[in-house]
Amino acid sequence: MSNKVTILMENGRIVSQTQTQTDYWGYWETSVFLPIDIEGAAEITVAAGEGNNYGQATTRITVLPAPTPTPIP
């Protein structure tokens, strides 16, 4: 079974789109790496399944600014 994870920013920019496969027991996981230049409201959508056995879920998140190095005095 295939799974698709998409992260869509509030301005319509898709910043991540990943596909994975489930294992024998139906479990799956993926790592998502976001560009350093994004921040703000976003939606994560997970679509899983095939044919008549298909589901989709969406949740909202807030992406905080990436940490910047602190200069040494």
LOGU-910846 format. One record per atom (N, C-alpha, C): residue in three letters; residue number from 1; x, y, z. Coordinates in Angstrom, 3 decimals, decimal comma, m for minus. Layout:
<rs>
> code|pos|X|Y|Z
> ALA|NUM|X|Y|Z
...
</rs>
This chain:
<rs>
> code|pos|X|Y|Z
> MET|1|0,844|m1,157|0,000
> MET|1|0,000|0,000|0,000
> MET|1|0,899|1,233|0,000
> SER|2|0,512|2,262|m0,732
> SER|2|1,360|3,448|m0,777
> SER|2|0,756|4,575|0,045
> ASN|3|1,623|5,452|0,541
> ASN|3|1,245|6,593|1,361
> ASN|3|1,918|7,832|0,789
> LYS|4|1,220|8,948|0,832
> LYS|4|1,775|10,197|0,331
> LYS|4|1,604|11,256|1,416
> VAL|5|2,704|11,929|1,769
> VAL|5|2,693|12,986|2,772
> VAL|5|3,069|14,294|2,085
> THR|6|2,198|15,300|2,228
> THR|6|2,409|16,595|1,588
> THR|6|2,333|17,688|2,641
> ILE|7|3,257|18,658|2,571
> ILE|7|3,190|19,833|3,442
> ILE|7|2,984|21,048|2,557
> LEU|8|1,865|21,740|2,799
> LEU|8|1,445|22,885|2,006
> LEU|8|1,427|24,118|2,895
> MET|9|2,177|25,147|2,509
> MET|9|2,205|26,392|3,267
> MET|9|0,940|27,203|2,994
> GLU|10|0,650|28,152|3,862
> GLU|10|m0,544|28,982|3,754
> GLU|10|m0,602|29,755|2,434
> ASN|11|0,580|30,097|1,893
> ASN|11|0,633|30,849|0,637
> ASN|11|0,500|29,947|m0,601
> GLY|12|0,274|28,644|m0,405
> GLY|12|0,082|27,724|m1,526
> GLY|12|1,342|26,992|m1,962
> ARG|13|2,476|27,279|m1,338
> ARG|13|3,748|26,626|m1,691
> ARG|13|3,813|25,224|m1,088
> ILE|14|4,038|24,232|m1,925
> ILE|14|4,266|22,872|m1,434
> ILE|14|5,749|22,763|m1,098
> VAL|15|6,054|22,540|0,188
> VAL|15|7,454|22,515|0,611
> VAL|15|7,992|21,104|0,813
> SER|16|7,106|20,116|0,825
> SER|16|7,561|18,735|0,960
> SER|16|6,487|17,805|0,415
> GLN|17|6,940|16,804|m0,311
> GLN|17|6,030|15,789|m0,834
> GLN|17|6,811|14,479|m0,874
> THR|18|6,357|13,518|m0,094
> THR|18|7,076|12,264|0,067
> THR|18|6,126|11,089|m0,106
> GLN|19|6,611|10,016|m0,711
> GLN|19|5,827|8,788|m0,818
> GLN|19|6,548|7,675|m0,080
> THR|20|5,775|6,813|0,577
> THR|20|6,328|5,679|1,305
> THR|20|5,483|4,447|1,013
> GLN|21|5,952|3,316|1,461
> GLN|21|5,222|2,055|1,344
> GLN|21|5,016|1,491|2,748
> THR|22|3,882|0,851|2,969
> THR|22|3,640|0,211|4,257
> THR|22|4,400|m1,102|4,328
> ASP|23|4,697|m1,522|5,549
> ASP|23|5,347|m2,817|5,714
> ASP|23|4,280|m3,917|5,779
> TYR|24|4,689|m5,104|6,084
> TYR|24|3,792|m6,259|6,120
> TYR|24|2,602|m6,047|7,061
> TRP|25|2,839|m5,357|8,184
> TRP|25|1,810|m5,145|9,192
> TRP|25|1,004|m3,855|8,971
> GLY|26|1,325|m3,106|7,929
> GLY|26|0,584|m1,880|7,643
> GLY|26|1,182|m0,624|8,239
> TYR|27|2,367|m0,742|8,851
> TYR|27|3,030|0,424|9,446
> TYR|27|3,943|1,096|8,437
> TRP|28|4,171|2,380|8,637
> TRP|28|5,094|3,122|7,782
> TRP|28|5,595|4,335|8,545
> GLU|29|6,702|4,879|8,084
> GLU|29|7,231|6,116|8,650
> GLU|29|8,047|6,812|7,577
> THR|30|8,236|8,099|7,752
> THR|30|9,035|8,870|6,802
> THR|30|9,667|10,050|7,523
> SER|31|10,787|10,514|7,031
> SER|31|11,417|11,735|7,532
> SER|31|11,078|12,861|6,571
> VAL|32|10,772|14,009|7,129
> VAL|32|10,426|15,165|6,316
> VAL|32|11,417|16,277|6,639
> PHE|33|12,077|16,785|5,614
> PHE|33|13,026|17,881|5,785
> PHE|33|12,456|19,126|5,123
> LEU|34|12,343|20,201|5,897
> LEU|34|11,772|21,445|5,386
> LEU|34|12,875|22,414|4,989
> PRO|35|12,630|23,234|3,969
> PRO|35|13,612|24,266|3,608
> PRO|35|13,805|25,233|4,779
> ILE|36|14,994|25,774|4,915
> ILE|36|15,305|26,645|6,046
> ILE|36|14,591|27,999|5,962
> ASP|37|14,143|28,384|4,772
> ASP|37|13,575|29,724|4,579
> ASP|37|12,067|29,817|4,804
> ILE|38|11,427|28,788|5,337
> ILE|38|9,975|28,856|5,499
> ILE|38|9,590|29,081|6,950
> GLU|39|8,436|29,711|7,138
> GLU|39|7,820|29,831|8,445
> GLU|39|6,364|30,222|8,247
> GLY|40|5,538|29,912|9,231
> GLY|40|4,128|30,267|9,169
> GLY|40|3,222|29,048|9,199
> ALA|41|1,946|29,303|8,908
> ALA|41|0,933|28,251|8,951
> ALA|41|1,103|27,284|7,781
> ALA|42|0,861|26,011|8,048
> ALA|42|0,975|24,979|7,016
> ALA|42|m0,014|23,861|7,318
> GLU|43|m0,288|23,047|6,310
> GLU|43|m1,121|21,859|6,466
> GLU|43|m0,325|20,635|6,069
> ILE|44|m0,401|19,604|6,901
> ILE|44|0,190|18,312|6,557
> ILE|44|m0,968|17,407|6,149
> THR|45|m0,882|16,838|4,946
> THR|45|m1,902|15,917|4,462
> THR|45|m1,265|14,555|4,234
> VAL|46|m1,887|13,534|4,792
> VAL|46|m1,438|12,162|4,593
> VAL|46|m2,552|11,418|3,860
> ALA|47|m2,224|10,878|2,708
> ALA|47|m3,157|10,065|1,929
> ALA|47|m2,593|8,654|1,881
> ALA|48|m3,406|7,681|2,259
> ALA|48|m2,920|6,304|2,322
> ALA|48|m3,953|5,353|1,737
> GLY|49|m3,460|4,314|1,099
> GLY|49|m4,333|3,270|0,594
> GLY|49|m4,316|3,165|m0,911
> GLU|50|m5,188|2,323|m1,418
> GLU|50|m5,336|2,119|m2,852
> GLU|50|m6,740|1,613|m3,135
> GLY|51|m7,241|1,960|m4,302
> GLY|51|m8,562|1,491|m4,708
> GLY|51|m9,666|1,922|m3,761
> ASN|52|m10,496|0,959|m3,326
> ASN|52|m11,601|1,250|m2,410
> ASN|52|m11,148|1,384|m0,965
> ASN|53|m9,930|1,004|m0,674
> ASN|53|m9,380|1,076|0,677
> ASN|53|m8,448|2,284|0,758
> TYR|54|m9,022|3,495|0,838
> TYR|54|m8,254|4,722|0,742
> TYR|54|m8,730|5,683|1,828
> GLY|55|m7,796|6,416|2,431
> GLY|55|m8,142|7,413|3,435
> GLY|55|m7,203|8,599|3,365
> GLN|56|m7,667|9,721|3,883
> GLN|56|m6,852|10,936|3,869
> GLN|56|m7,120|11,706|5,160
> ALA|57|m6,062|12,293|5,728
> ALA|57|m6,188|13,107|6,943
> ALA|57|m5,333|14,356|6,784
> THR|58|m5,822|15,466|7,311
> THR|58|m5,094|16,736|7,245
> THR|58|m5,039|17,351|8,635
> THR|59|m3,902|17,925|8,984
> THR|59|m3,766|18,651|10,239
> THR|59|m2,994|19,935|9,981
> ARG|60|m3,251|20,944|10,787
> ARG|60|m2,582|22,239|10,636
> ARG|60|m1,430|22,334|11,641
> ILE|61|m0,340|22,944|11,201
> ILE|61|0,826|23,163|12,064
> ILE|61|1,323|24,589|11,855
> THR|62|2,202|25,029|12,738
> THR|62|2,901|26,296|12,568
> THR|62|4,390|25,997|12,495
> VAL|63|5,026|26,425|11,417
> VAL|63|6,461|26,230|11,228
> VAL|63|7,158|27,465|11,802
> LEU|64|7,995|27,264|12,810
> LEU|64|8,714|28,370|13,441
> LEU|64|10,002|28,650|12,674
> PRO|65|10,534|29,900|12,777
> PRO|65|11,782|30,214|12,080
> PRO|65|12,914|29,293|12,529
> ALA|66|13,799|28,989|11,605
> ALA|66|14,957|28,151|11,932
> ALA|66|15,857|28,904|12,902
> PRO|67|16,506|28,187|13,825
> PRO|67|17,409|28,868|14,747
> PRO|67|18,617|29,430|14,003
> THR|68|19,062|30,551|14,479
> THR|68|20,262|31,148|13,884
> THR|68|21,417|31,009|14,865
> PRO|69|22,625|30,906|14,353
> PRO|69|23,759|30,777|15,270
> PRO|69|23,926|32,061|16,091
> THR|70|24,289|31,892|17,353
> THR|70|24,541|33,044|18,211
> THR|70|26,010|33,409|18,095
> PRO|71|26,305|34,681|17,748
> PRO|71|27,718|35,071|17,612
> PRO|71|28,443|35,009|18,952
> ILE|72|29,701|34,626|18,899
> ILE|72|30,529|34,580|20,099
> ILE|72|31,076|35,988|20,342
> PRO|73|30,871|36,540|21,575
> PRO|73|31,359|37,917|21,840
> PRO|73|32,860|38,040|21,828
</rs>
